[in-house]
Amino acid sequence: MRIKFVQTSPACPEQYEAFDEAGDQVGYLRLRHGWFRVDFPQHSGDTIYEAHPSGDGSFDDEERSFFLQQAFNAIERKLSRTEDAKHSWYIVEDDELESFVIETPGR
């Protein structure tokens, strides 16, 4: 399973929207005032993960990968995918969005 994290704000708050391989939104990630949360499937949905990283309005560089991986894990659990699927997440910068194409097998 692959989930695309699109950063919608770099700081104060640092936030992302998460999309599955079909292009459906499956998460909203936000770090503000030292509180990181993941809502499913979008903003104001069910909060499925919460944490209190060191960063206040943005992650410290050394903690970003850890907490984004935790967000991926929470979304994956919520989607109830199988464990044998290929797992990864990645960030797409705003200037890359136009060139990004979601490939869906069998279409």
N, CA and C atoms as a LAMMPS dump frame, in Angstrom:
ITEM: TIMESTEP
0
ITEM: NUMBER OF ATOMS
321
ITEM: BOX BOUNDS ff ff ff
-5.0000000000000000e+02 5.0000000000000000e+02
-5.0000000000000000e+02 5.0000000000000000e+02
-5.0000000000000000e+02 5.0000000000000000e+02
ITEM: ATOMS id mol type element x y z
1 1 1 N 0.84 -1.172 0
2 1 2 C 0 0 0
3 1 3 C 0.888 1.238 0
4 2 1 N 0.497 2.193 -0.794
5 2 2 C 1.195 3.481 -0.826
6 2 3 C 0.198 4.565 -0.469
7 3 1 N 0.646 5.499 0.34
8 3 2 C -0.155 6.657 0.708
9 3 3 C 0.67 7.892 0.39
10 4 1 N 0.075 8.804 -0.339
11 4 2 C 0.748 10.049 -0.717
12 4 3 C 0.404 11.112 0.315
13 5 1 N 1.431 11.72 0.933
14 5 2 C 1.242 12.848 1.84
15 5 3 C 1.528 14.128 1.054
16 6 1 N 0.537 14.99 0.918
17 6 2 C 0.713 16.272 0.245
18 6 3 C 0.799 17.34 1.328
19 7 1 N 1.943 17.992 1.428
20 7 2 C 2.114 19.023 2.444
21 7 3 C 1.34 20.262 2.018
22 8 1 N 0.368 20.662 2.839
23 8 2 C -0.457 21.831 2.521
24 8 3 C -0.019 23.06 3.293
25 9 1 N 0.825 22.876 4.302
26 9 2 C 1.393 23.989 5.054
27 9 3 C 2.693 23.509 5.686
28 10 1 N 3.804 24.263 5.504
29 10 2 C 5.09 23.812 6.031
30 10 3 C 5.293 24.069 7.523
31 11 1 N 4.574 25.046 8.087
32 11 2 C 4.774 25.365 9.504
33 11 3 C 3.636 26.226 10.035
34 12 1 N 3.391 26.056 11.315
35 12 2 C 2.422 26.869 12.079
36 12 3 C 1.026 26.917 11.461
37 13 1 N 0.384 25.824 11.199
38 13 2 C 0.767 24.459 11.507
39 13 3 C 1.47 23.771 10.333
40 14 1 N 2.239 22.721 10.644
41 14 2 C 2.717 21.82 9.592
42 14 3 C 1.589 20.841 9.359
43 15 1 N 1.126 20.756 8.114
44 15 2 C 0.003 19.855 7.859
45 15 3 C 0.086 19.221 6.482
46 16 1 N -0.592 18.077 6.389
47 16 2 C -0.595 17.262 5.177
48 16 3 C -1.999 16.712 4.961
49 17 1 N -2.317 16.444 3.698
50 17 2 C -3.477 15.636 3.355
51 17 3 C -2.929 14.334 2.793
52 18 1 N -3.578 13.222 3.121
53 18 2 C -3.099 11.903 2.702
54 18 3 C -4.087 11.3 1.712
55 19 1 N -3.555 10.691 0.657
56 19 2 C -4.384 10.105 -0.392
57 19 3 C -3.931 8.673 -0.669
58 20 1 N -4.901 7.8 -0.929
59 20 2 C -4.566 6.425 -1.284
60 20 3 C -4.232 6.35 -2.765
61 21 1 N -3.95 5.149 -3.237
62 21 2 C -3.542 4.97 -4.634
63 21 3 C -4.645 5.288 -5.629
64 22 1 N -5.893 5.275 -5.197
65 22 2 C -7.016 5.623 -6.08
66 22 3 C -7.271 7.128 -6.091
67 23 1 N -6.536 7.875 -5.267
68 23 2 C -6.708 9.319 -5.217
69 23 3 C -7.727 9.782 -4.196
70 24 1 N -8.246 8.863 -3.383
71 24 2 C -9.216 9.224 -2.353
72 24 3 C -8.491 9.733 -1.114
73 25 1 N -9.019 10.806 -0.505
74 25 2 C -8.407 11.307 0.709
75 25 3 C -8.672 10.33 1.841
76 26 1 N -7.598 9.962 2.538
77 26 2 C -7.696 8.998 3.638
78 26 3 C -7.123 9.549 4.934
79 27 1 N -6.709 10.8 4.927
80 27 2 C -6.176 11.353 6.157
81 27 3 C -5.881 12.828 6.082
82 28 1 N -5.859 13.428 7.25
83 28 2 C -5.483 14.827 7.446
84 28 3 C -4.539 14.845 8.646
85 29 1 N -3.322 15.351 8.449
86 29 2 C -2.293 15.352 9.472
87 29 3 C -1.967 16.793 9.832
88 30 1 N -1.884 17.088 11.14
89 30 2 C -1.665 18.469 11.551
90 30 3 C -0.857 18.514 12.848
91 31 1 N 0.183 19.358 12.845
92 31 2 C 0.968 19.627 14.05
93 31 3 C 0.853 21.107 14.371
94 32 1 N 0.27 21.399 15.52
95 32 2 C 0.125 22.793 15.958
96 32 3 C 0.212 22.826 17.482
97 33 1 N 0.979 23.796 17.988
98 33 2 C 1.14 23.992 19.434
99 33 3 C 1.584 22.708 20.141
100 34 1 N 2.469 21.936 19.486
101 34 2 C 3.009 20.727 20.105
102 34 3 C 2.07 19.53 20.118
103 35 1 N 0.963 19.606 19.413
104 35 2 C -0.001 18.505 19.364
105 35 3 C -0.152 18.06 17.914
106 36 1 N 0.217 16.792 17.647
107 36 2 C 0.099 16.196 16.316
108 36 3 C -1.09 15.253 16.318
109 37 1 N -1.921 15.381 15.308
110 37 2 C -3.072 14.482 15.2
111 37 3 C -3.265 14.063 13.751
112 38 1 N -3.892 12.886 13.598
113 38 2 C -4.267 12.371 12.292
114 38 3 C -5.772 12.142 12.328
115 39 1 N -6.49 12.809 11.437
116 39 2 C -7.937 12.62 11.31
117 39 3 C -8.212 11.745 10.098
118 40 1 N -9.243 10.928 10.184
119 40 2 C -9.623 10.027 9.09
120 40 3 C -11.081 10.268 8.73
121 41 1 N -11.457 10.385 7.487
122 41 2 C -10.583 10.413 6.313
123 41 3 C -10.132 11.82 5.951
124 42 1 N -10.655 12.836 6.63
125 42 2 C -10.269 14.214 6.332
126 42 3 C -10.398 15.052 7.593
127 43 1 N -10.133 16.346 7.468
128 43 2 C -10.209 17.272 8.606
129 43 3 C -11.559 17.141 9.306
130 44 1 N -11.519 17.092 10.608
131 44 2 C -12.716 16.971 11.457
132 44 3 C -13.332 15.58 11.42
133 45 1 N -12.651 14.621 10.808
134 45 2 C -13.111 13.234 10.855
135 45 3 C -12.698 12.627 12.185
136 46 1 N -12.718 11.319 12.261
137 46 2 C -12.289 10.638 13.486
138 46 3 C -10.794 10.85 13.692
139 47 1 N -10.385 11.258 14.881
140 47 2 C -8.965 11.37 15.193
141 47 3 C -8.462 9.969 15.52
142 48 1 N -7.527 9.476 14.686
143 48 2 C -7.072 8.094 14.827
144 48 3 C -5.657 7.989 15.401
145 49 1 N -4.97 9.114 15.546
146 49 2 C -3.638 9.111 16.145
147 49 3 C -3.374 10.484 16.735
148 50 1 N -2.752 10.515 17.914
149 50 2 C -2.356 11.762 18.557
150 50 3 C -0.992 11.567 19.203
151 51 1 N -0.193 12.636 19.208
152 51 2 C 1.122 12.592 19.84
153 51 3 C 1.549 14.02 20.179
154 52 1 N 2.595 14.118 20.98
155 52 2 C 3.121 15.422 21.388
156 52 3 C 4.614 15.476 21.084
157 53 1 N 4.966 15.752 19.811
158 53 2 C 6.377 15.829 19.437
159 53 3 C 7.044 17.077 20.027
160 54 1 N 8.36 17.164 19.881
161 54 2 C 9.118 18.315 20.376
162 54 3 C 8.79 19.585 19.605
163 55 1 N 8.588 19.435 18.294
164 55 2 C 8.277 20.593 17.469
165 55 3 C 6.951 21.217 17.87
166 56 1 N 6.851 22.534 17.744
167 56 2 C 5.639 23.245 18.135
168 56 3 C 4.715 23.422 16.933
169 57 1 N 5.122 24.218 15.951
170 57 2 C 4.32 24.435 14.751
171 57 3 C 4.833 23.672 13.556
172 58 1 N 5.977 23.019 13.733
173 58 2 C 6.534 22.14 12.7
174 58 3 C 7.414 21.116 13.409
175 59 1 N 7.599 19.973 12.747
176 59 2 C 8.423 18.921 13.335
177 59 3 C 9.882 19.343 13.364
178 60 1 N 10.617 18.898 14.38
179 60 2 C 12.066 18.974 14.331
180 60 3 C 12.503 18.002 13.24
181 61 1 N 13.59 18.319 12.548
182 61 2 C 14.022 17.484 11.426
183 61 3 C 14.193 16.016 11.812
184 62 1 N 14.745 15.75 12.997
185 62 2 C 15.021 14.364 13.379
186 62 3 C 13.773 13.593 13.789
187 63 1 N 12.636 14.241 13.984
188 63 2 C 11.421 13.523 14.401
189 63 3 C 10.368 13.384 13.3
190 64 1 N 10.51 14.135 12.206
191 64 2 C 9.494 14.145 11.149
192 64 3 C 9.228 12.738 10.588
193 65 1 N 10.265 12.021 10.22
194 65 2 C 10.08 10.691 9.629
195 65 3 C 9.371 9.743 10.586
196 66 1 N 9.735 9.796 11.868
197 66 2 C 9.096 8.925 12.85
198 66 3 C 7.59 9.186 12.927
199 67 1 N 7.192 10.441 13.076
200 67 2 C 5.771 10.741 13.242
201 67 3 C 4.973 10.569 11.953
202 68 1 N 5.585 10.827 10.788
203 68 2 C 4.874 10.554 9.535
204 68 3 C 4.681 9.052 9.351
205 69 1 N 5.654 8.255 9.779
206 69 2 C 5.484 6.797 9.716
207 69 3 C 4.364 6.354 10.65
208 70 1 N 4.276 6.95 11.845
209 70 2 C 3.194 6.617 12.767
210 70 3 C 1.835 6.996 12.165
211 71 1 N 1.782 8.109 11.463
212 71 2 C 0.545 8.524 10.788
213 71 3 C 0.164 7.503 9.718
214 72 1 N 1.155 7.097 8.914
215 72 2 C 0.905 6.076 7.892
216 72 3 C 0.355 4.808 8.532
217 73 1 N 0.979 4.361 9.625
218 73 2 C 0.546 3.134 10.294
219 73 3 C -0.895 3.251 10.784
220 74 1 N -1.255 4.405 11.334
221 74 2 C -2.622 4.607 11.836
222 74 3 C -3.634 4.582 10.696
223 75 1 N -3.294 5.217 9.582
224 75 2 C -4.204 5.224 8.422
225 75 3 C -4.34 3.817 7.868
226 76 1 N -3.219 3.121 7.754
227 76 2 C -3.241 1.752 7.242
228 76 3 C -4.13 0.856 8.114
229 77 1 N -3.971 0.967 9.42
230 77 2 C -4.822 0.172 10.322
231 77 3 C -6.289 0.512 10.115
232 78 1 N -6.587 1.781 9.962
233 78 2 C -7.98 2.205 9.779
234 78 3 C -8.542 1.651 8.471
235 79 1 N -7.737 1.591 7.458
236 79 2 C -8.193 1.073 6.165
237 79 3 C -8.283 -0.451 6.156
238 80 1 N -7.731 -1.111 7.182
239 80 2 C -7.774 -2.574 7.323
240 80 3 C -7.221 -3.302 6.106
241 81 1 N -6.083 -2.856 5.65
242 81 2 C -5.416 -3.513 4.527
243 81 3 C -4.673 -4.743 5.024
244 82 1 N -4.288 -5.62 4.123
245 82 2 C -3.548 -6.814 4.506
246 82 3 C -2.087 -6.481 4.782
247 83 1 N -1.466 -7.27 5.601
248 83 2 C -0.081 -7.053 5.998
249 83 3 C 0.924 -7.369 4.891
250 84 1 N 0.519 -8.143 3.893
251 84 2 C 1.481 -8.545 2.864
252 84 3 C 1.57 -7.54 1.715
253 85 1 N 0.827 -6.449 1.782
254 85 2 C 0.888 -5.432 0.726
255 85 3 C 2.202 -4.657 0.842
256 86 1 N 2.596 -4.008 -0.248
257 86 2 C 3.797 -3.187 -0.219
258 86 3 C 3.456 -1.879 0.498
259 87 1 N 4.281 -1.473 1.457
260 87 2 C 3.99 -0.322 2.302
261 87 3 C 4.99 0.798 2.038
262 88 1 N 4.494 2.004 1.849
263 88 2 C 5.367 3.168 1.75
264 88 3 C 4.538 4.44 1.799
265 89 1 N 5.191 5.525 2.154
266 89 2 C 4.586 6.844 2.098
267 89 3 C 5.628 7.789 1.536
268 90 1 N 5.174 8.894 0.997
269 90 2 C 6.087 9.866 0.413
270 90 3 C 5.402 11.22 0.382
271 91 1 N 6.198 12.27 0.295
272 91 2 C 5.684 13.639 0.284
273 91 3 C 5.828 14.196 -1.116
274 92 1 N 4.79 14.889 -1.574
275 92 2 C 4.825 15.565 -2.863
276 92 3 C 4.805 17.065 -2.582
277 93 1 N 5.794 17.784 -3.083
278 93 2 C 5.846 19.231 -2.907
279 93 3 C 4.844 19.896 -3.854
280 94 1 N 4.397 21.093 -3.507
281 94 2 C 3.402 21.808 -4.31
282 94 3 C 3.809 21.934 -5.777
283 95 1 N 5.102 22.224 -6.043
284 95 2 C 5.529 22.422 -7.424
285 95 3 C 5.597 21.11 -8.219
286 96 1 N 5.434 19.972 -7.547
287 96 2 C 5.447 18.677 -8.218
288 96 3 C 4.043 18.157 -8.526
289 97 1 N 3.013 18.811 -8.015
290 97 2 C 1.658 18.274 -8.117
291 97 3 C 1.193 18.112 -9.55
292 98 1 N 1.496 19.071 -10.431
293 98 2 C 1.017 18.983 -11.809
294 98 3 C 1.618 17.808 -12.553
295 99 1 N 2.844 17.423 -12.203
296 99 2 C 3.489 16.311 -12.902
297 99 3 C 3.188 14.967 -12.253
298 100 1 N 2.508 14.978 -11.113
299 100 2 C 2.215 13.738 -10.408
300 100 3 C 0.984 13.082 -11.006
301 101 1 N 1.113 11.807 -11.34
302 101 2 C -0.002 11.034 -11.895
303 101 3 C -0.195 9.809 -11.026
304 102 1 N -1.434 9.589 -10.596
305 102 2 C -1.731 8.395 -9.815
306 102 3 C -1.996 7.264 -10.798
307 103 1 N -1.227 6.204 -10.684
308 103 2 C -1.408 5.041 -11.544
309 103 3 C -2.219 4.016 -10.816
310 104 1 N -3.304 3.575 -11.428
311 104 2 C -4.16 2.569 -10.844
312 104 3 C -4.115 1.326 -11.729
313 105 1 N -3.662 0.185 -11.184
314 105 2 C -3.584 -1.03 -11.986
315 105 3 C -4.942 -1.403 -12.58
316 106 1 N -4.937 -1.848 -13.815
317 106 2 C -6.159 -2.325 -14.457
318 106 3 C -7.024 -1.234 -15.065
319 107 1 N -6.544 -0.004 -15.063
320 107 2 C -7.324 1.083 -15.669
321 107 3 C -6.657 1.616 -16.889
